[in-house]
């Protein structure tokens, strides 16, 4: 799909009849401004001010802008209009506006632009020409036209989309379900709430939106925000770009608890991301992570402590993402939150529901199928067709080697512009290539040993946990659960390792000797095979639900592959068709 651009200078603080730049346009160009669906960008590069909008009557909308005090503060001196008079509909220009605002916000850490928009635009449901709009119009506009004008400094869209600012913007358009939940929390902040949702249901996005609303509607509120250690730095970067780092801070639960006790703080509300990772007292683990526990009261967990230092609390929870014995057990968590106000998020945002091979592909059905196949849920109300492989457009496929996974991710990078594609795996190999280990401190990266081997091919584990998917080197590495929890990947290759097998009773069980994450196995004196198996299966649930556009899987154990293939064929949907979200 082609598009055209009109560009003209502005004289802000004067009404439209005095706009010389518009008067100098030809009659046919002025007709575009009056009668055509367009997306427009006002800017002043010297002052680093930008405003993005869409309309079908630019002249009237421009005149309205000239009467808005907030807009006039931008002192915009240039305008570009993007249009295709015969192709663009309202959905096209709204979608383009939404993409521009989100990507420009994500690049603010580099450009330092001031976005004068007061919302994040409006995501559009599926419409004719949407793929062309996203893959051709937006890509060409971003990488060439906007880059040439200095409005973009990072032409590579894959780098923008890997930024935490892109994924966790608090201005994202919320679903009806999310908005209803947000409003109830805002109305009753001193209550105890729990938001329950599976992978990709938008829990963290909802947290960001609630946080932003709370601090803007009542700046004097004492708000605590908790997340896991590998996400604190990322989320605090979002706060910095929102200019909130002086008021709010993401912390690990233990850090917030210690600070509250030391400074004698009682928070009005505490928002807890990844609350399934809240810990109980457990002898294993780093001493620093246990300082806030009292050995004399081992039954007091982090959730108890958070309740003590807050008037209200909001937990964002997925029972299937607890991956270590230090985590509060599912039974204890359910018992402790029995009286909480509960909300459930079901709509799937990560795995896109769309049309594949002229059939509807339903992301929620895929998630249900994964849970059923891994024996972590017994609900077989899913469509087995979502697991069928027909051609390259199919979402899912089981392959015969690790090499095929790397070929898949590399091919998708060539076929689909600006995608993040990675191979990830269960923790079944020792991290011999750890650059911080005693044996490797004097070695450069090329001298590090390999962790994975298959014939003549060799690979290393992720070189670091923080920001792993953003690294160029991660394309040729294999990511562990600790490098990708909370990450979204466009096309993912998953290795199901030999840390699970099928026992004589025909059930999946964990194989302790093949699981190499020493911090993830229960203590020998209290080893419980059922709990250990649950941790391993939860890890594979997380790995298998990372892919936005596609997922291929390799099984090291043929028995597990046979078991999985049988289970995904047993779906029995209560409805013959699944509606596209």
N, C-alpha and C positions, 0 to 999 in steps of 0.2 A: 504494500500500500504506500503510495507516494504522499507527500505533504509539501506545503509551501509555507514560506515565512514572510510576513510583512514586518518591517522595522522602521521606527520613526522616533525622533527626539520629542521630549515633553517639556512643557513649561508649567510645572506644578504651581498650585495656588491660583490658577486661572481656570475659568470654566471652559467647557469643550469648544465653544465657538471661537475661542482665542488660541486654540492649539494649532500653531502653524504647521507642525509636523503632520497632522492629520489633513489639514487643508491642502498640503502639497501632494497628497496621494492622488492617483487618478480616480475618475468616477467609479470605475469597475472595482478598484481596490477599496474605496470607501463603502461600496455596496457590500463587500465582505464584512466590514465592521458593523454593518447595520442588520444584515439578514442571514448570516452564516454561523453555525456552531463553531466556536473557536476556544482554544486555550491560550491564555496570555500571561506574560511575565513582565512586570514593572521592575526596574532595577536602577541602582546607582552604585557603580563599582567602587568609586572613590570612598563612599560612606559605607560600603558593604551591606546595603539594604536591598531586600528582595520581597516582592509580593507576587503570588501566583493565583490565577483565577480562571474561571470558565464562564461562558455566556453565549447567548444567541444574538444579543444586541449589545455589542461592545460600546457603542456611542452612549447609550443610555446608562450602562453600567459605569462607564468612565465618568460621566457627569455625576453619578452618585458618589463615586470615590472622592471627587473633588470637594464634596461637602462633609467628608469624614475626618475629624481631627486626628484620629489615630493614623489614618492613611497619609495625611499631609506631612506628618512628622518624618516620613520616609524620604522626602525630598527627591523622589524618583526623577531621573532625567532621560530615561530611555525606556522604550517598550517594544517587545516583539510579540507577534501574534502568529500562532501555529494553526493551520487550517487545511482542509480539503473539502471544498464546497459540495462535491458530489458524493463523498463517502462518509464524512464525519457526522455522527448523530450525537444526541445528548450523552449517550453512554460513552462514546469515544472520548469526548472532551472532558467529561468528569473523570474517567479512568486515567487519562493523561495527566490531569491536574493532580490526582491522588498519587500517581507514581512520582511526579516531579517533586511534590512537597516531601514525600517520604525519603526520597534519595538525597535531596538537598539538605534535609535535616540531618541525615546520617553523615553527611560530608562536612558538617559544621565544625568538627574538631580540627579540620584542616583549613577550610575557607574562612572561618570566623564570620560568616554571613549572618545578618540579622533577618530572620524570616518574620515578616509582619502579619502573616496569616494567623488567625486565632483558632483555627482547627486544622485537622489533617486531611481535609477533603473527604471524599466519599467513595469507598470501594464499590465497584459495580458487579452485580450478578452477571452470569455468563451472557454474552451478546455476540451477534454475528461480527466477525472480524476482530475479536478480542486477541487471538493469538498473533495476528499481523500487527496489531497495535503494540503489543508488548515486545514482540521479537524483532520488528522492523522499524516502525515509526519511532518508538521510544529509544531504542538502541542507537539508531542513526542520529536522532536529535541530541541525545546525551553525549555520545562519543565524538560527534563532529560539530554540529551547529553551536551547541552550548559551550563546548570546550574551546572552539575558535574564538568565542566572545569573552572568554575568561570567567564564565559563569560556572564552569566545572573545571576542577583541577585534577580529578581522578577519573579519567575516561573509562578505566576498566571497571565495568559494573560488578564483576564478581568480587572485587575488593570492597566496593560499597556495601554489597549485600551480606558480606561476612562481618560487617561492623555491628557491634552490639547496639549502636544508636539506631540502626535500621530495624533490627528485630524488636527492640523494646521501647520504641517511641511511645510515650504516654498518650499520644494523640490518635492512636489507632481507632478505627471505627469498631465499636463494640457490637456484638450480636445482641438480639433482643434478650436472650438468656443471660448474657453477661451484664447487660445494662440493668436488668431487673435485680440481679444480685448486688451490683454496685449501689443502687439506690437504697436497698434495704440496709446495707452496711452503713452508708452515710447517715441514714435516718436514726440509727441506733448504734453509735460507735462504742458505747460502753457495755455492749452485750458480747457474748462469745459466739463466734461464727466459724463454720468450717465449710470450705468450698471444695467439693469432691469432683475430680475429673481425671480421665485417663490421659495418656500421652497425646499432646497436640491439641488439647481442648482450650488452650488460651488462658491458663491459670496465671502465668507470670505477667502476661499482657494486662489482665484484669487487675492484678496487684498494682502495676505501675499506674494504671488509670485511677484507681481508688486513692493511691498515695498522692497523685498530682491534684486531684480534686480536693482532698482533705486539706492539704497545705495551702492551696490557693483560696479556699472558702473560709478557712480559719487558721491564719498564720501562727497563732499562739498555741495551737495544739502541740502537745508533746507526743511525737510519733516515733515509734521504734520500728525498724525494718530489719528482718532477719533473712539470710539466705545461706547457702553452703559455701565453704571456703573457696572453691574454684570459681564462684560467681561474684564474690564480693567486689573484686577489683573491676570487673566488667560493669556491674550495676552502678558502682560509684562513678564511673566515667560518664554514665548517662546523667546522673545527678549534676555532675560538673557542667555538662553542656546545657542543662536546664537552669544553671545558675542557682542550684539548690544545695550545693555541697556544704554551705555554711549552716544550713538548717537541718539537713537530714543526712543520715549515713547508714549504708548497709553494713551489717556486722554478722559474724557467726553468732549463734545462740549464746554460747559461752561468753563471748566478748560483751554482748549486750547485758547479760545477766550480771557479770562482774562490774560493769560500769554503773548499772542501776543501783547496785548495793553500795558501791564506793561513794557515788555522788548522791545517794538517797533519792533516786528518781522514781516517780510513779507515773508511768506512761499513760496517756489517755487511751492510746490504742497501739497495739503491736501487730504488724503484718508479717506473717511467717511464710516465706516461699519455701517450696520443697520440704514441707513439714514432716513428710515421711522419713526424712533424714535426721530429725531430732533424736538425741541420744539418751540412753539410760546409763547408769554407772556400769562400767565394764572394765575389768582389770587390763585388758588388751588395749593397745593404742598409744599414741604419743602422750607423755605426761602433761604437756601444755593443754591438751584438749580435755583434761579431767580436773583441772584446778578448781572449778566451781562446784564439783561434787563433794558431798560429805560421805566418807566411807562408813560412818556410823548410821547413815540413813540411805542405804543403797536403793531403797524403793522410790526415792524422790528423783524424778527424771527432769529433763530440760523443760518439758511442757509444764510440769508443776511449778518450776521456778519462774517461767515466763508469766504464768497466771498470777504469781505473787507480786510481780513488779508492774502489772498493767491493770487498768480498769476494764479495758476491752481488748479482744484479741480476734484476729482473723487467720485461720489456718488454710493453706492451699495444699491439698492432699491427694496423693494417688497411692493406694494401698499396694500396688504392684511395682513400686519403684524403690522399695527398701532393699538395700543390697549388702548390708553388713550386719553382723550380730550385735554391734554397738547400738544400732537403731532401736528405738522403742518398738516392742513387738506389736504385731497387728491387734492381738487380743487386748493388750493393755491400752493401746491407742483408742480402740473402739469403746472400751469401758470408760475411759477418762473423758471422752467427748460425747458421751451418751446424751447429755442435756444441752449440747451446743445447738444453735440454730443452723440447720443444714441446707446446703444448696448443691445441686448437681449440674455439672456442665457436660453435655453429651455431644454437641456439635464439633465435628472434627475440622481443624484448620490447617494442620501440618500436611497430612496426606490428602492431596486435592481430589475431590470428587469431580469427575468429568466424563466426557465421552471418549471411550477407547474402543477401537474396532467396531464402531457404530453401536456400541452397547454402553450402558451406564456403568461407571466404576464408582463404587461407594467406599470412601475412606473409613467410615465408621464400621462398615462390614468387615473390612480388612483387619482393623484393630481387634474386633471380636474374634475373628478367625485365628489370629495370632495367640490371643489369650486362651482360646480353646485348645489349640494345637500344643501349647506349652503346659497344658493341664493346670493353669492358674485360675481358670474360670470354667464352669461347666455349661455355660450358655452357648448352644450351637445354633443360635438364631443369626446366621450369617450366610452370605451367598458364596458357595464354593467357586463360582465363576471368577471371583476377583483374584484367585490364585492361578488361573489358567494362563499359560503362555502361548500366544499365537504368532506374534511378530515383535519387532523392536518397539512398537507402541505399547506393548503389554507392561503392566506395572511390575509384576513378580515373575521370577524364574529361579529354579534350582539348577546349579551348574556343577561341573565335575572337578574343578580345581581352583586354587587360589589365584593362579595366573589369569584365569578367565574373569575373575572379579576386577583385577587391575586393567585388563583389556576393556572391560565394560566401562569403568569410570573414565578411562582415557578416551574411549570412543565417544562417550556422551559429551565430553568437553569439546570435542571437535564438531559434533552434530548440533549441540545446543549452546548458544553463546551465553557467557556470563553465568555459568553454573558452578556450584561447589560440589565436588564428587569425591568421596573418600571410601577406603576399605577399613572396616573396623572388626574387632574380634573379641571373643571371650578370653579371659585371662588364663590361658593355658600354656604360656611360655614365660620363662624367667626373663626379667628385664636386664639382660646382659649388656645391652647397649646404653644403659643409663649414663649420660655424660657426667653426672655428679658422683658416680660411684668411685670408690677408692682406686679401683683398677683402671679407670678411664680418665682420671683428672688430667693427665699429661698428654692425652691423645686428642687430635683434631677429629672432626666428624667422620672423615673418610677412613680413619683407622679403627673406628669402633666395631666391635663384633656384631654379627647378625643374630637376630632372635628367631626368625622364621626361615625355614628352608623347604623348597619343593623342587626336586630335581636340581637343575642348574640355577634356579631362581632363588634369590635371598632378599629378605626384607628386615627392617628394624621396627621395633615398637615406636610409638610417638616419642619424639625427642623431648617434649615437655607437655605438661598438662594444661597450663594457662594458654589460651588463644591458639591452641594447636591447629584448628581448621583454617586459621588465617595465614599459616606459614606456607611458603612455596614448597618446602621440603615435605610437607604432609601428604602431598600427592603420591609419594613413593614410600610412605610409611604406613604402618597398620596402627590404628587408634584403639586404645583400650577404653573401658567404661569410664575411667577417670578423666579422659581427655574429651569425651563427647557428651556426657550427661548434660542435658539442657540445650544441646546444639541441634540445629536444623541443617540437613544435608540434602542437596537436590537429588543426586543419584548415589545410592549407597550399596556397597558390597559387604556382606556380613559372613564372617567365618563362625560357624557353630562348632566349638571345639570338643575335645574328648573329655571335658570335665562333666559331661552328662552321658548317661547310657540308658538302656532299657533293661530292667531287671527281669527275673524269671516270671514275675507276676504280670509283666507287660506294662509296667509303669516307668516313667522317667525318674531317674535318681541321680544325684550329684556324685561325682567321683573325686573324693578329697585329694588323693595323691596327684591328680592331674590339674588341680586348681592352684595356681602359683601366686595368687595375691595373699601373702601371709597375714595381712591385716583383715582379710575377709573371711577367714575360717574360724569357727567357734573354738573356744578353749577345749583341749583334749578331755579335761575332767568333766565338762558338761556338753560334750559334743552330741548334737541331736541331728541325725541324718535328715529328718523331715524338714527342720528349719534350714539346714545347710542347702538342701535341694531347692527350697523356696528362694533363697538368695540367688542361686545360680540361674534359676528360671526367670527371676525378675530381671537379672542382667540381660538375658537374651531378649526379653520383652522390650527393654529399653533400646537395645541395639537394632532390633527388627522394626522399630517404629520411628527411626530417624529420617527415613527417606521421604522427600516431598514428591518427587516425580517418578521414582523407580527404585526397586530393591531386588538384588540378586543374592542368592545364598549358597554357600558351600558347606557341606557337612563333613567333618573329619571322620565321624563314626557312621558307617552305612546303616547300622541298626536304628540309629536316631533318625536318619533320613527317611527310612521306610516308615517309621512310626509317624513322623511329621506329615509325610505325604498321605498316609491313611487318614489322619485326623482332619486335614484341610479339605478332604473330600466328603466329610460327614456333615457339612453345613446344611441346615434345613431351615431356610428363611420362612418366617411366618407370612411375609409379603413377597410376591413373586418379583416385584420390581423395587428398586431402591431409588428414591428421589435424589437428584443432584443438589448438593448444598449450595 
